[in-house]
Amino acid sequence: MIAYLERYLDHAVEQDLARKMVFIGGPRQSGKTTLARQALKRAGENPTVRYLNWDVLENRRTIMEERFPAGDGLLVLDEVQKYSRWRQTVKGLFDSRGPELRILVTGSAKLDYYRRGGDSLQGRYHFYRLFPLSLAELKSQSHNDLMDLYTYGGFPEPFLLASETESRRWTREYHSRLVRQDLSGLERLHDISLVERLAMRLPDLVGAPLSLNSLREDLQVSHQSVSRWVDMLENLYMLFRIYPFGAAKIRAVKKESKHYHFDWTVVKNPGGRFENMIACHLHKWCCFLQDSQGRNIELRYFRDIDKREVDFVIVEDLKPVGFIECKLNGKELHSGLRYLTERFPEVPAVQLVLGEKVDVITKERIRICSAEHYLKDLV
């Protein structure tokens, strides 16, 4: 049996449960159920009594009839958002037994999607997003760990199996379930095969501004349909998008987003996969700071009308606080980083490399370093 790998949300969730309910959403199979069961174990609770999963028929009856276990302690409700009256049930449980119960609600992307449908729970919970494994969550944080993440992805099951064959099988089954089961349950679709074609096409476009018009032409559908389908895939945590950074000092583009996949193994181009992996690490770090500290921080990218580009710009309170470029090697300093550093000399700039061990500061005050040196300081 594989030992539990401590997750980056464990401590923050336990702290917040002392005051409010905690909701945990995020990609399917990113470890939400395991995290919840470990929280029960640390609290000395019996999972057979205190863990209720809507997908289990007996647990479903318990939830619908509101026959929740007596006494104080931790109670976990998993996938409860599939119940049409889940908000009223959870609100009533918290309002009547809040002082004695610590309530943890976990679910797939639908939990994040449906919680926006009303404000009846406002002020009663904190919401966290649990994302796949990152380098900082691994114990040794070596270059070998980084390459394992690059090869097998960050989802716990394929990563821990450490088999390229099993990783490919897992990815194929995972994406089929997302589109065929989760998406069809979330939205009404007339031709799901077109959404599958879109999902298969998107990994080839990672790292470049996403042209919905080109996708519309490829699929022979309306612009409105493509836009809606990409929104759906983002709601399901199949992918996420980042948007351009614009400032008075630069002539930046202000329209098209870039997209990245939580399962970066679907990206076959080596440079694109590396950039996607770094994007997931940075996005996870920004979301954690938003969820745990309420900071106004987000991930963007830079591209100007003269086609100068930098992969990532970290923005806090609408101001840049970091520039990051991804390269397979560090032999040549990226011109886009040099350009932004000249205009924002106070903002740290780093060029991350995958294939060599290096950590130097150039005369332009730009850090060139191995990805593992940088990523180990995130979450």
Secondary structure, DSSP 8 states (H G I E B T S, - for coil): -------TTHHHHHHHHTTSEEEEE-STTSSHHHHHHHHHHHTT--HHHHEEETTSHHHHHHHHHT----SSEEEEEESGGGSTTHHHHHHHHHHHHTTTEEEEEE-SHHHHHHGGG--TTTTSEEEEE-----GGGSSS--HHHHHHHHHH-SSHHHHHHT-HHHHHHHHHHHHHHIIIIIIHHHS--S-HHHHHHHHHHGGGGTTS---HHHHHHHHTS-HHHHHHHHHHHHHTTSEEEEEE---TTS-B--S--EEEESSGGG--SHHHHHHHHHHHHHHHHHHHHHHHH---EEEEEEEBTT--EEEEEEEETTEEEEEEEEES--SS--HHHHHHHHH-TTS-EEEEESSS--EEE-TTSEEEEEHHHHHTT--
